[in-house]
Amino acid sequence: MREPAESPNAGVPDWHGIAPNRYNPHAWIVGEPEIGEGVWIGAFTVIDGSGGLVIGDGCDISAGVQIYTHSTVERCLSERARDIRRAPTTIGSNVHIGANAVVLMGADIGHHSVVAAGAVVTENTVAPPYSVLRGVPARVHPEAARRFVD
């Protein structure tokens, strides 16, 4: 991750509890995600890079989006006998993720795709470039994003 010239979190009080980042003072970024050039991240987002996260250049990640690379379900249900599961997640370049969408671990979203507002992209979903992902759970509509550029 490149360093900002000036922290966008200047003046944010200590009680805020969110680690400073170069995108938005109200975005929670954990782990060490690889985030490309020209990425915009909105407020009230959770960007979890603990299991490996790559976000390509030029992406827009709208307010309220949650991107996870881990799951604590097995750890919780096994009364802590199992570990936290992690899987890398990849978001290609120039992907738009709409407000309040959720992307779960292991997803691979191709470049120039659109994740609709409120969509839930389930574990290990693979979407080719120029896909639209919409719904709960999100269905992949290959080539549907081409209408935005043709």
Contacts in CASP RR format, 6 or more apart in sequence:
PFRMAT RR
TARGET T0000
AUTHOR 0000-0000-0000
METHOD contacts of the structure
MODEL  1
MREPAESPNAGVPDWHGIAPNRYNPHAWIVGEPEIGEGVWIGAFTVIDGS
GGLVIGDGCDISAGVQIYTHSTVERCLSERARDIRRAPTTIGSNVHIGAN
AVVLMGADIGHHSVVAAGAVVTENTVAPPYSVLRGVPARVHPEAARRFVD
1 22 0 8 1.000
1 32 0 8 1.000
1 33 0 8 1.000
1 34 0 8 1.000
1 35 0 8 1.000
2 22 0 8 1.000
2 37 0 8 1.000
3 22 0 8 1.000
4 22 0 8 1.000
7 20 0 8 1.000
7 22 0 8 1.000
8 20 0 8 1.000
8 21 0 8 1.000
8 22 0 8 1.000
8 23 0 8 1.000
8 24 0 8 1.000
8 25 0 8 1.000
9 20 0 8 1.000
9 21 0 8 1.000
9 25 0 8 1.000
12 18 0 8 1.000
12 20 0 8 1.000
12 25 0 8 1.000
16 25 0 8 1.000
18 25 0 8 1.000
18 26 0 8 1.000
18 27 0 8 1.000
18 28 0 8 1.000
19 28 0 8 1.000
19 29 0 8 1.000
19 30 0 8 1.000
21 27 0 8 1.000
21 29 0 8 1.000
21 41 0 8 1.000
23 29 0 8 1.000
23 35 0 8 1.000
23 39 0 8 1.000
23 40 0 8 1.000
23 41 0 8 1.000
23 42 0 8 1.000
24 41 0 8 1.000
24 42 0 8 1.000
24 43 0 8 1.000
24 45 0 8 1.000
26 42 0 8 1.000
26 43 0 8 1.000
26 44 0 8 1.000
26 45 0 8 1.000
27 41 0 8 1.000
27 42 0 8 1.000
27 43 0 8 1.000
27 44 0 8 1.000
27 45 0 8 1.000
27 46 0 8 1.000
27 47 0 8 1.000
28 45 0 8 1.000
28 46 0 8 1.000
28 47 0 8 1.000
29 41 0 8 1.000
29 47 0 8 1.000
29 49 0 8 1.000
30 46 0 8 1.000
30 47 0 8 1.000
30 48 0 8 1.000
30 49 0 8 1.000
30 50 0 8 1.000
31 48 0 8 1.000
31 49 0 8 1.000
31 50 0 8 1.000
31 51 0 8 1.000
32 49 0 8 1.000
32 52 0 8 1.000
33 47 0 8 1.000
33 48 0 8 1.000
33 49 0 8 1.000
33 52 0 8 1.000
33 53 0 8 1.000
33 54 0 8 1.000
33 55 0 8 1.000
34 52 0 8 1.000
34 53 0 8 1.000
34 54 0 8 1.000
34 55 0 8 1.000
34 56 0 8 1.000
35 47 0 8 1.000
35 55 0 8 1.000
35 56 0 8 1.000
36 55 0 8 1.000
36 56 0 8 1.000
36 57 0 8 1.000
36 58 0 8 1.000
36 59 0 8 1.000
36 93 0 8 1.000
37 57 0 8 1.000
37 58 0 8 1.000
38 57 0 8 1.000
38 58 0 8 1.000
38 59 0 8 1.000
39 55 0 8 1.000
39 56 0 8 1.000
39 57 0 8 1.000
39 58 0 8 1.000
39 59 0 8 1.000
39 60 0 8 1.000
39 61 0 8 1.000
40 58 0 8 1.000
40 59 0 8 1.000
40 60 0 8 1.000
40 61 0 8 1.000
41 47 0 8 1.000
41 61 0 8 1.000
42 61 0 8 1.000
42 62 0 8 1.000
42 63 0 8 1.000
42 64 0 8 1.000
42 65 0 8 1.000
43 63 0 8 1.000
43 64 0 8 1.000
44 63 0 8 1.000
44 64 0 8 1.000
45 61 0 8 1.000
45 63 0 8 1.000
45 64 0 8 1.000
45 65 0 8 1.000
45 66 0 8 1.000
45 67 0 8 1.000
46 64 0 8 1.000
46 65 0 8 1.000
46 66 0 8 1.000
46 67 0 8 1.000
46 68 0 8 1.000
47 53 0 8 1.000
47 55 0 8 1.000
47 61 0 8 1.000
47 67 0 8 1.000
48 66 0 8 1.000
48 67 0 8 1.000
48 68 0 8 1.000
48 69 0 8 1.000
48 70 0 8 1.000
49 67 0 8 1.000
49 69 0 8 1.000
49 89 0 8 1.000
50 69 0 8 1.000
50 70 0 8 1.000
50 86 0 8 1.000
51 69 0 8 1.000
51 70 0 8 1.000
51 86 0 8 1.000
51 87 0 8 1.000
51 88 0 8 1.000
51 89 0 8 1.000
51 105 0 8 1.000
52 69 0 8 1.000
52 86 0 8 1.000
52 88 0 8 1.000
52 89 0 8 1.000
53 67 0 8 1.000
53 69 0 8 1.000
53 88 0 8 1.000
53 89 0 8 1.000
53 90 0 8 1.000
53 91 0 8 1.000
54 88 0 8 1.000
54 89 0 8 1.000
54 90 0 8 1.000
54 91 0 8 1.000
54 92 0 8 1.000
55 61 0 8 1.000
55 67 0 8 1.000
55 91 0 8 1.000
55 92 0 8 1.000
55 95 0 8 1.000
56 91 0 8 1.000
56 92 0 8 1.000
56 93 0 8 1.000
56 94 0 8 1.000
56 95 0 8 1.000
56 111 0 8 1.000
57 93 0 8 1.000
57 94 0 8 1.000
58 93 0 8 1.000
58 94 0 8 1.000
59 91 0 8 1.000
59 92 0 8 1.000
59 93 0 8 1.000
59 94 0 8 1.000
59 95 0 8 1.000
59 96 0 8 1.000
59 97 0 8 1.000
60 95 0 8 1.000
60 96 0 8 1.000
60 97 0 8 1.000
60 98 0 8 1.000
61 67 0 8 1.000
61 97 0 8 1.000
61 98 0 8 1.000
62 96 0 8 1.000
62 97 0 8 1.000
62 98 0 8 1.000
62 99 0 8 1.000
62 100 0 8 1.000
62 101 0 8 1.000
62 117 0 8 1.000
63 99 0 8 1.000
63 100 0 8 1.000
64 99 0 8 1.000
64 100 0 8 1.000
65 97 0 8 1.000
65 98 0 8 1.000
65 99 0 8 1.000
65 100 0 8 1.000
65 101 0 8 1.000
65 102 0 8 1.000
65 103 0 8 1.000
66 101 0 8 1.000
66 102 0 8 1.000
66 103 0 8 1.000
67 89 0 8 1.000
67 91 0 8 1.000
67 97 0 8 1.000
67 102 0 8 1.000
67 103 0 8 1.000
68 89 0 8 1.000
68 102 0 8 1.000
68 103 0 8 1.000
68 104 0 8 1.000
68 105 0 8 1.000
69 86 0 8 1.000
69 87 0 8 1.000
69 88 0 8 1.000
69 89 0 8 1.000
69 105 0 8 1.000
69 106 0 8 1.000
70 84 0 8 1.000
70 85 0 8 1.000
70 86 0 8 1.000
70 87 0 8 1.000
70 105 0 8 1.000
71 84 0 8 1.000
71 85 0 8 1.000
71 86 0 8 1.000
71 104 0 8 1.000
71 105 0 8 1.000
71 123 0 8 1.000
72 84 0 8 1.000
73 85 0 8 1.000
74 82 0 8 1.000
74 83 0 8 1.000
74 85 0 8 1.000
75 82 0 8 1.000
75 83 0 8 1.000
75 84 0 8 1.000
75 85 0 8 1.000
85 105 0 8 1.000
86 105 0 8 1.000
87 105 0 8 1.000
87 106 0 8 1.000
87 123 0 8 1.000
87 124 0 8 1.000
88 105 0 8 1.000
88 106 0 8 1.000
89 103 0 8 1.000
89 104 0 8 1.000
89 105 0 8 1.000
89 106 0 8 1.000
89 107 0 8 1.000
89 108 0 8 1.000
90 106 0 8 1.000
90 107 0 8 1.000
90 108 0 8 1.000
90 109 0 8 1.000
90 110 0 8 1.000
91 97 0 8 1.000
91 103 0 8 1.000
91 107 0 8 1.000
91 109 0 8 1.000
91 110 0 8 1.000
92 109 0 8 1.000
92 110 0 8 1.000
92 111 0 8 1.000
92 113 0 8 1.000
93 111 0 8 1.000
93 112 0 8 1.000
94 111 0 8 1.000
94 112 0 8 1.000
95 109 0 8 1.000
95 110 0 8 1.000
95 111 0 8 1.000
95 112 0 8 1.000
95 113 0 8 1.000
95 114 0 8 1.000
95 115 0 8 1.000
96 113 0 8 1.000
96 114 0 8 1.000
96 115 0 8 1.000
97 103 0 8 1.000
97 115 0 8 1.000
98 114 0 8 1.000
98 115 0 8 1.000
98 116 0 8 1.000
98 117 0 8 1.000
98 118 0 8 1.000
98 119 0 8 1.000
99 117 0 8 1.000
99 118 0 8 1.000
100 117 0 8 1.000
100 118 0 8 1.000
101 115 0 8 1.000
101 116 0 8 1.000
101 117 0 8 1.000
101 118 0 8 1.000
101 119 0 8 1.000
101 120 0 8 1.000
101 121 0 8 1.000
102 118 0 8 1.000
102 119 0 8 1.000
102 120 0 8 1.000
102 121 0 8 1.000
103 109 0 8 1.000
103 115 0 8 1.000
103 121 0 8 1.000
104 120 0 8 1.000
104 121 0 8 1.000
104 122 0 8 1.000
104 123 0 8 1.000
104 125 0 8 1.000
105 123 0 8 1.000
105 124 0 8 1.000
106 123 0 8 1.000
106 124 0 8 1.000
106 125 0 8 1.000
107 121 0 8 1.000
107 122 0 8 1.000
107 123 0 8 1.000
107 124 0 8 1.000
107 125 0 8 1.000
107 126 0 8 1.000
107 127 0 8 1.000
108 125 0 8 1.000
108 126 0 8 1.000
108 127 0 8 1.000
109 115 0 8 1.000
109 121 0 8 1.000
109 125 0 8 1.000
109 127 0 8 1.000
109 131 0 8 1.000
109 133 0 8 1.000
110 127 0 8 1.000
110 128 0 8 1.000
110 129 0 8 1.000
110 130 0 8 1.000
110 131 0 8 1.000
111 129 0 8 1.000
111 130 0 8 1.000
112 129 0 8 1.000
112 130 0 8 1.000
112 145 0 8 1.000
112 149 0 8 1.000
113 127 0 8 1.000
113 129 0 8 1.000
113 130 0 8 1.000
113 131 0 8 1.000
113 132 0 8 1.000
113 133 0 8 1.000
113 145 0 8 1.000
114 131 0 8 1.000
114 132 0 8 1.000
114 133 0 8 1.000
114 144 0 8 1.000
114 145 0 8 1.000
114 148 0 8 1.000
115 121 0 8 1.000
115 133 0 8 1.000
115 134 0 8 1.000
115 138 0 8 1.000
116 132 0 8 1.000
116 133 0 8 1.000
116 134 0 8 1.000
116 135 0 8 1.000
116 138 0 8 1.000
118 135 0 8 1.000
118 136 0 8 1.000
119 133 0 8 1.000
119 134 0 8 1.000
119 135 0 8 1.000
119 136 0 8 1.000
119 138 0 8 1.000
120 135 0 8 1.000
120 136 0 8 1.000
120 137 0 8 1.000
120 138 0 8 1.000
121 127 0 8 1.000
121 133 0 8 1.000
121 137 0 8 1.000
121 138 0 8 1.000
122 137 0 8 1.000
122 138 0 8 1.000
125 133 0 8 1.000
125 138 0 8 1.000
125 140 0 8 1.000
126 140 0 8 1.000
127 133 0 8 1.000
127 140 0 8 1.000
127 142 0 8 1.000
128 140 0 8 1.000
128 142 0 8 1.000
128 143 0 8 1.000
130 142 0 8 1.000
130 143 0 8 1.000
130 144 0 8 1.000
130 145 0 8 1.000
130 146 0 8 1.000
131 140 0 8 1.000
131 141 0 8 1.000
131 142 0 8 1.000
131 143 0 8 1.000
131 144 0 8 1.000
131 145 0 8 1.000
132 140 0 8 1.000
132 141 0 8 1.000
132 144 0 8 1.000
132 145 0 8 1.000
133 139 0 8 1.000
133 140 0 8 1.000
133 141 0 8 1.000
134 141 0 8 1.000
END
